[in-house]
Structure formats: C-alpha cells, structure tokens
Amino acid sequence: MSPNLKARSALAAASLLLATPVLAQAPQPGASPAQAAPPSQAEGAPPAQAQPTMTKAPELVQQVAAPYPPEALAEGLTASVRLIITIAADGTVSDVLPTEPAGHGFDEAALAAVRQFRFSPAEVDGVPAPVQVEYVYHFTLDAPPQEAPGPEQVQAARKATLTGQLISRGSRSRVPGATVRCGDDPEAPEAISDADGRFTLEVPPGECAVRVVASGFQLYQTKEQLQENVTTEVNFFLAPSAGALETVVRSERPKKEVVRRTITRQEAQRTPGTFGDPIRVIQTLPGVARAPFISGELLVRGSNPGQTSTMMDGVRIPILFHLLGGPSVVNAEFIDQLDFFPGGYGSQYGRAVGGIVEVGTRKGAADTLHGSVKVDLLDAGFFLEAPVTDGISVAAAARRSYIDTLLPLVLPKSEGSTLSVVPRYWDYQVRVDFGAKRGARSEEEAQAQAGGARSTGYVMAFGSDDQLRVVSAGPETERDLSVDTQTLFHRLKGDWTYRKGALTSVFTPYLGYDANSFQFGAAKQDGVGYTVGAREVLGLELSPSLTVRTGLDLVYEHQSFDVEFPAPENFEYVAFPGAESVGELLVEKIGLGSFDGALFVEADLKVGKFTFTPGVRGNLQRAGNARNLALDPRLWVSFAATERTNLKGSLGLYSQPAETFRFISLPYGNPDLIYQRAFQSSLGVDHRLTDVLNVDVTGFFNRRYNNIAAPGQIVARAEGGVVQLPYSNEGIGRALGLEVMVKKNRASATDKWSGWLSYTFSRSLDGRTGSNPDSGGGFGGSFGGSGDDTYGLSPFDQTHILTLVSSYVLGNGWELGGRFRYTTGRPTTPLNHSFDLYQADRNRFNGTYGPYASARTAGFHQLDVRLDKGWQFQNWTLGAYIDVQNLYNAENVEFVFNDYRQRREYEVPGIPILPVVGVKGSF
C-alpha cells in the first residue's frame, strides 16, 4: 500500500525586541496565545529585564500546505525545515530565511508555502508590533494504517515523567516558550515551558535523548534515563546564542515624531568612548553638536545650552551628567531605553525649544533575584532586582565615585604651593512595581482576570549629588583661587496606568528637592528648590484609524537663595580712576515661586498610506507678577510609500519658560520675562535597505525668538538713574541642516558586525535684536569681539559633524569596538593686537579684535577603542573591559584665553589619551 503523504508544520518559538527582547510562544491556528517573558542573556550581557511585555502573541490564521518534493517522495525521505519568519505589524510575512538547509527540494517547498501564511498581528503593551518567529515545517510520510488491537491486546501504556525548569546559563533567568522533546521524531511527545521556565513531559520509560529548542539560545541536548512510573526532576541550563544583540527584528514604539533615536541598554553599554554609559551615546547621534569639554551640555540642532530638556520617566531632572560631562546620573543597569528627539516632537512634550532626552527605567525581574556589581577607575556601583510576590517586584541601584581619593596621588606637588581638586559624586535609584500579574497571555486576558479593567504602576525614588572643590595657592600663582560647588537633587514619583477596553490612562505625580551651592572667593550662593507636579495622559482608540490623546502637565516650584556677592561693578558708585572698583558685599535672602501648566491634545488619523498627527499645546506661566501665555500648534505627517520606505515631515511652535530664579527682582533678575519661542520644521525619509541595514535622512530648519539674552538692555530706574537688566527676551537664532543616519544591526547570532554612521551638516546663527548694550559682548555665549555686531555665527556652530561607531564579535567572549569622531572647529573672534589698550579708570587692559566670528578653532578629531571579554559560568557572568579615549592622543583645542595685556592667545588642549579599565559581575 502506498504511504499517505503529510506535510506538517509547527511554530517552535517567537522572539520580539522592543527596546529590549521579549520571548513568546507563537501558537498553531486556533490555539490561545502563549505568554511573554523576560529575555535571555547573551555571553557577558547584563541581567535579564522584565519589560516590555507581549500583550498579544501572533496566531496563524491562514496556512498554506507545502507540496511534497517529488524527488524526496520517490526516495522515501523526510525532513524538518527550520525557518526564521519575520511577521510585519499587520500580520503578513515580510521575510523568510532558512536556518538549517535540508536539501532535496524541502527548503524551496517550505519557503514558497510560508510566504503565503498570514498571522494575527502581535501586540506589545497593546500596540501592534513586528516580530520574528522560528518556524519548523515537518515533512513526514505516514505509515499504512494498522488494524486496531483486540481487547486482549489493550494494556495500560507504560509511562515515565520528566519535569524540570529551563534556566539561562550565566544569568539564571527562566526560559519560557521553549520546546522540550525526547529525540527528533516529529511525532514524539513535546512540552512547552511556562513563564517560570517549567515543563512536564510524559514519555515511554528508557533512555530519553532530550532536545530543548528555545529562541535566542543554543540547541540543548542531553540524555536522561527514565524509569517507569517515576518522576525525574531536572534543571537544564541553556546557553544563550553568542553576541550581545539577541534577536534579529527590532521594533520601535509607534512614532509620533519625525525623528526618534531609540537606543537600547545592550547596544549602548559597549559603545567605545562611553565607559559603558548608555546616555553618553547621545553624543554620537545626528543633530548633536559636540559641547566644550566639561560643559555637560546637549547642543541639538543649533540650540543653545539649556534649551534641550532632560527627563527621567517623564520627570524633568536638572542635570544629566555628573561633574559637567562625566558619567550620567542613572546607573546603566537601570536604563530600559533612551529616547532622543532632536525636534518635531508631539504636544505631550514641552518646556523646551531645542530637543528632548527621555531616559526610561525598567522594572525589576519577575522570575528570581538578579544583580550586578561594576568597578572601574572612576566609580563603583551595584544593581539588584527581584520579585517580592506575584505582581510585585523591586529594583535598586547605587553608585559612588572615588576620584577624590585617587587624584591627590597624581596631582603635581611643589614646595610652598597648594593644588587641591576634590570631585565627588553619587547617585541612587529605587523602583517598586505592582499590578503586573504573571500568567496573563494577552492584554484582553489580563483585563478579564481583573474584572474588565487593569491597573499597573510603580513608585520610584532617585537622586544625585555632585561636589567639586578646587583650591590653588602659592608664590607661583598670580592670585589664590578657591572654587567650591555642589549640585544635589532628589525625585519621588509615582506612575499609575489604567486600561479598560480602548481607554488608557497614565497618571504621574512627582515631588522634587534641589539644592545647589557655589562659592568663588568672596562670592557665595546657596539655593534650595522644591517641586511638585503631575501629568495625566488619557488615550482613547475610537476606531482602528483614529486615536485621540489629551492630558495635563502641571508643575509648581519654589526657589530660595542665600546670596553673598560683591555689588556689581559701578552699580552703587563709580570707582576712582586708577583704582579697582570694589562694591559693598550684598547679603540677601531671596525667594520666589512659579507655576507652569499645559493642556495638550493630539490625534492619530490614518487615511490610506498617510498618518496625520495634529496637536496643540496651551501653556500658562505665573512667576511673581508675570502672567505668560503661549499656544503651540504642531503637525506630524507620515506616508508609507512602500513596505520599506517611509516619508515624514513636521512643523510646529515650541515654548520654554524662563527658569524661576530669572524672575527675581533687580539686580539679580528680570520680573518681566516672557516665554522663549521657537518654530521647528523638518522633512525626511527612512528606508530599510535590508532587514538589518537602515538609512534615515532628515533635513531641518529652526528659528528661535524671544530667547533669553544676557546681559539685558539698559533701563531707567524708577528712583532715578539707570541699570542694566541681567536678562531680557531679545535673543534670536536660526539653524538649518541635514542629518544622515546609516545603521547596521546584527542579523543573527552568527553575524559578527554591527554599527552606525551619523553625519550632520549644520549652520547655526545666534544673536539678539537691537543694538548690543555692552561693548564687551555677552550674547550668544559671549566669545569675544567688540562693536555693534549682534548677530552672526553661534559660538557653538559646527558645520560638519561625523561619527562612525562599529563593533565586531571576535568569538569566545571577546568583542572589539571603535568610535571615530570629527567636528568642525567652533567659531571665534580673533585677537588682533597692534597696541596695548589700557583703561586707567579700571586698571586693566582691553583687547582689540578682528571681524566678529571670522575665525575657527582647529577641527576636533578623536578615536576611541573598547575591548570586552566575557566569561559565562552556570549561575553568573564576569565581564572585563578596557575603554581607551583618544587612542592616538590628538591635541584638540578646548579653550582659548588671552594674557592679561591681551597680546597673545593661548590654546588649552582637551583630554589626552585616557585608558579606563573595569570589571563587572552579573547574576
């Protein structure tokens, strides 16, 4: 009798990467979706993280049978063709790749059939997202049917039980959605591991050739002797696939901005020149100009310092880096992802006329205790995460520097002189999550378990402290110098997310405390600030093509200052000719509160291949006697030209309130300041050349007006006389440019190379309206010059900005990476000394300068290299690295200053070659 033909397919495992990987089991047609779970760990990679979660796994809704290859049928051959399927956000199959060629025509037949499959879209946190699945198509030959056994032949089947848990080797994360079977027979019984990595398999007694197939892990094989009617319990430690990037398909949240650069923690921690700090990777992205050394500023698309907002989980923080450009204030292990918006962002964001940087933290692990300890030449820190009970997890991190202990060992010492530099910083983060119950396989199922609605949330506290003291004294110094600064902040925030059907509500209240002090010679200032704020974002999906979001963004802050300053020169009286002008010592206690609130609304409207996102944000500020209003309409448009090409554009108005302290009365502030404003526009295209190679090109034009300029205009005082305002809204600026980003991801665990190239062409102008009230300059950053010029190149303009980042997996735990940067030198006004210009009444020399901003410093170029080595043990991993900045010791000019007679210019180079060695253990 001729054998019956059967082509059987099985969906083995699915994997999704949305900022961080999530594993899931994709079911057969009609089967319920499997649950999502934390990601696996690659060799030397950090501990697993628990978010985001897959709220709906893909289901196979349309299956096409593959014809049995005639040649294979004639020879009686069978095969199992293992495929990698890329499922698009709409459920169609966008790509299919074989992983283990079977030959004999099986591969071609399986590929042709699977390309016609259709799935229900997968969802992450309720949002459709692309996924990648591992699919096994089995070609088998059925044996002829046998006669049914008689009653006397029917005996109880002999059974043995194999049960246990699948654990990721090195991180101890549980491995869900894995297939466990005895042997490679397609008809053999199999089990799927649950969210805790547990499985139970009933098979005939005897030797079991165990095979475990899990996405993101190497094939696990072993042999177990199973006895009849005996349960054998085991733990299998699965080795993650090699490479720091664990999956192929990367999915971003739906964009409501023309440009959103999203960086995952795993990508960023091994970027050369960053010392493993993900936030420092921002400096390598398009649109970001290189800030002067130790400034710590983010200069985005021609904006000035202080015009880009930095936030952590939606709450604004005063600084992003320790010690003005050092490590970031967030422990790297706590970062889930980093969103960078250089411009064109939606109406949910405000209080900035430049860009937005938002650091997203992650919740603690839900399976077991994980942690890491990191030590390098700058600081040491730890990170811990663990479940408390079902639905509640906690994570904590802390870090402390010890530069203040090491620097005295290397600073120069000379008899009779003193040089003391004492930098010190620390930071901490604690987060408790609640409400995310395990076991729900979709958002709908989670809501059903919760009685039709679902609430999740977390409470988080974080803070940072920076102190820097510099003392220089002795006979070789022109004058004794003493500088003492401190910047401290704490934040306490909550986050409550409520979902019911198509309605989503996210409420975020927060409290803040800030303290800063500054002492320079006789001048001293101590400031304290208290902040209370809340955000509410309400989203409603009215139809598949229309979603509406609205919300409130409110913040109140009170700042107080204890000030001891010499009176400004000539403020109280004019000095005698030939004498130094020394005013009285002003001692004051100043306090002021301010409120800034915003109401915003925006909608996503899909019309064919177009997506429109119009929005508007209304702003209200009250500070002292000031009452300011601003209305910011915005529009974002996207056109899906092809499956791989997307056109995008945006335009809108943006507002930024002046800081509270600037509204203090004279002589320290200006109580009549208004909103700083900007018009931003951009147009771009992103194209996916291949599954792993993407190109993004964006042009932009920004115009700033009503910006803060210092010093302000000279005005008459009510009691008589004149005074110069410290600030006024006379600043203007303009920037235009082109950004290019080419990024290559790793295609699989066997793909060794990844990296990106970013290039920015930019021209930035800056200045003020009207005449210059101070012949010494002072606008746009104050970088020299004299005369009536009030508009020209920004002191931070950099025409060309090029960055190349690449990493290569050498194998056996080794990975090598490099980063090269080049930027055009910053504009400067050259010193044009032909004679000494001495001011007898002020007892000092003035310089004479050439044309305004007519020269530039030399271009900046630097090569950074990083070498990582990881060792993977059964329950933990050990990593070591050396990160070398400025490998060829380029002498890049960071500052230029003049001698006291204004005759010569002196160039101050930046950081020389700097190797940093560190080790990190994770479990």
Secondary structure as GFF3:
##gff-version 3
##sequence-region A 1 923
A	DSSP	beta_strand	4	17	.	.	.	ID=ss1
A	DSSP	beta_strand	21	24	.	.	.	ID=ss2
A	DSSP	beta_strand	54	56	.	.	.	ID=ss3
A	DSSP	beta_strand	60	62	.	.	.	ID=ss4
A	DSSP	alpha_helix	70	75	.	.	.	ID=ss5
A	DSSP	beta_strand	79	87	.	.	.	ID=ss6
A	DSSP	beta_strand	93	100	.	.	.	ID=ss7
A	DSSP	alpha_helix	106	114	.	.	.	ID=ss8
A	DSSP	beta_strand	118	119	.	.	.	ID=ss9
A	DSSP	beta_strand	123	124	.	.	.	ID=ss10
A	DSSP	beta_strand	127	128	.	.	.	ID=ss11
A	DSSP	beta_strand	131	142	.	.	.	ID=ss12
A	DSSP	three_ten_helix	151	153	.	.	.	ID=ss13
A	DSSP	beta_strand	160	168	.	.	.	ID=ss14
A	DSSP	beta_strand	179	182	.	.	.	ID=ss15
A	DSSP	beta_strand	190	192	.	.	.	ID=ss16
A	DSSP	beta_strand	198	203	.	.	.	ID=ss17
A	DSSP	beta_strand	206	213	.	.	.	ID=ss18
A	DSSP	beta_strand	220	226	.	.	.	ID=ss19
A	DSSP	beta_strand	231	238	.	.	.	ID=ss20
A	DSSP	beta_strand	261	264	.	.	.	ID=ss21
A	DSSP	alpha_helix	265	269	.	.	.	ID=ss22
A	DSSP	three_ten_helix	278	284	.	.	.	ID=ss23
A	DSSP	beta_strand	288	289	.	.	.	ID=ss24
A	DSSP	beta_strand	299	300	.	.	.	ID=ss25
A	DSSP	beta_strand	309	312	.	.	.	ID=ss26
A	DSSP	beta_strand	315	316	.	.	.	ID=ss27
A	DSSP	three_ten_helix	332	334	.	.	.	ID=ss28
A	DSSP	beta_strand	335	341	.	.	.	ID=ss29
A	DSSP	beta_strand	356	361	.	.	.	ID=ss30
A	DSSP	beta_strand	370	376	.	.	.	ID=ss31
A	DSSP	beta_strand	379	389	.	.	.	ID=ss32
A	DSSP	beta_strand	392	401	.	.	.	ID=ss33
A	DSSP	alpha_helix	403	410	.	.	.	ID=ss34
A	DSSP	beta_strand	418	434	.	.	.	ID=ss35
A	DSSP	alpha_helix	443	449	.	.	.	ID=ss36
A	DSSP	beta_strand	454	473	.	.	.	ID=ss37
A	DSSP	beta_strand	481	500	.	.	.	ID=ss38
A	DSSP	beta_strand	503	520	.	.	.	ID=ss39
A	DSSP	beta_strand	523	543	.	.	.	ID=ss40
A	DSSP	beta_strand	546	566	.	.	.	ID=ss41
A	DSSP	beta_strand	585	607	.	.	.	ID=ss42
A	DSSP	beta_strand	610	623	.	.	.	ID=ss43
A	DSSP	beta_strand	626	640	.	.	.	ID=ss44
A	DSSP	beta_strand	645	656	.	.	.	ID=ss45
A	DSSP	three_ten_helix	660	663	.	.	.	ID=ss46
A	DSSP	beta_strand	676	688	.	.	.	ID=ss47
A	DSSP	beta_strand	693	709	.	.	.	ID=ss48
A	DSSP	beta_strand	714	716	.	.	.	ID=ss49
A	DSSP	beta_strand	722	724	.	.	.	ID=ss50
A	DSSP	beta_strand	728	744	.	.	.	ID=ss51
A	DSSP	beta_strand	753	768	.	.	.	ID=ss52
A	DSSP	beta_strand	791	793	.	.	.	ID=ss53
A	DSSP	beta_strand	800	811	.	.	.	ID=ss54
A	DSSP	beta_strand	814	823	.	.	.	ID=ss55
A	DSSP	beta_strand	827	828	.	.	.	ID=ss56
A	DSSP	beta_strand	837	839	.	.	.	ID=ss57
A	DSSP	beta_strand	844	846	.	.	.	ID=ss58
A	DSSP	beta_strand	855	856	.	.	.	ID=ss59
A	DSSP	beta_strand	860	872	.	.	.	ID=ss60
A	DSSP	beta_strand	877	885	.	.	.	ID=ss61
A	DSSP	beta_strand	893	898	.	.	.	ID=ss62
A	DSSP	beta_strand	905	909	.	.	.	ID=ss63
A	DSSP	beta_strand	914	922	.	.	.	ID=ss64
###
